[in-house]
Amino acid sequence: MSQSGTVHEAVQRVLIDSDTLQSRIRELGQQISADHAGQEVTLICILKGSMLFTADLMRTLDVPVVVDFMGISSYGASTKSSGVVKIVKDLEERIEDRHVLVVEDIVDTGLTLNYLLNALTLRKPASLKVCALLEKPARRQVEVKIDYLGFTIDDHFVIGYGLDYNNHYRQLPYIGIIRPEMVSE
Ligand code: PRP
């Protein structure tokens, strides 16, 4: 595949290729399906980064699922470390007494997920679990339980498969490390 003159040029190195992603996602799907046998699951896709992961993950599940979406934004870069996030698009359906699986692309400091789980717990779901594709333990500030995890990665700036830099590169079908010269501080 030629990668010249394309968005692929922003990538210094492919960290997790497409086949590896899909094969791990199939394993996660089997585990989630087995753990939720006899249940109907509400998948909550956290926009925007989780959209590709959610779409692929749900295709591997053989229990009944409904999918809902939540959009969040932190209050600007300087306050991101506070962990206070704003819900900019809320769920359309109630989750009370439902089996809920939050689908995240990446857990970094853990602050976003910690905030979200606290907010969702107040809605009294029957169960509340987390499936994250990636985690960066080096940056963790708050402990959050990830029930289903795709990959643990080192502290690289990663793009692709939903993850962005300035809202770009989400379409890459793999997880890549961005070229440092593409990043402006
Ligand atoms: C990313 C990711 C998580 C959060 C993780 O979202 O999707 O929601 O950051 O970071 P944390 O563990 O340090 O809180 P982002 O704000 O980049 O939004 P996006 O998914 O729309 O790109």
Residues whose N, C-alpha, C, O or C-beta is under 5 A from the ligand:
A	BS01	PRP	I46 L47 K48 G49 S50 D105 I106 V107 D108 T109 G110 L111 T112 L113 D164
